[in-house]
Amino acid sequence: MALVPYEEAAAVGLQKFHKPVATFSFADRTIRIRQDWRQLGVAAVVWDAAVVLAAYLEMGAVELRGRAAVELGAGTGLVGIVAALLGVGV
């Protein structure tokens, strides 16, 4: 259940959250994440902030290889997936 009320037809810019699959390219991999706004609400979509943080990590600004990390975000886990692909826990 989404806690963010809005009119789906009138929500300019939010249409991408209603697509059943979000596709990204990080760490030389294609990542496809299923989204389901109607069933699971705001936790079931990939938010722009996750994409920006994943891109930041991929730039290498933070050394991840061999480190442990916990993703405390709410959502689909894109940042955690990208961190794992970049070497967290290896």
Buried (B, 14 or more C-beta within 10 A) or exposed (E): EBEEEEEEEEEEEBEEBEEEEBEBEBBEEEBEBEBEBEEBEBBBBBBEEBBEBBEEBBEEEEEBEEEEBEBEBEBBBBBBBBBBBBEBEE
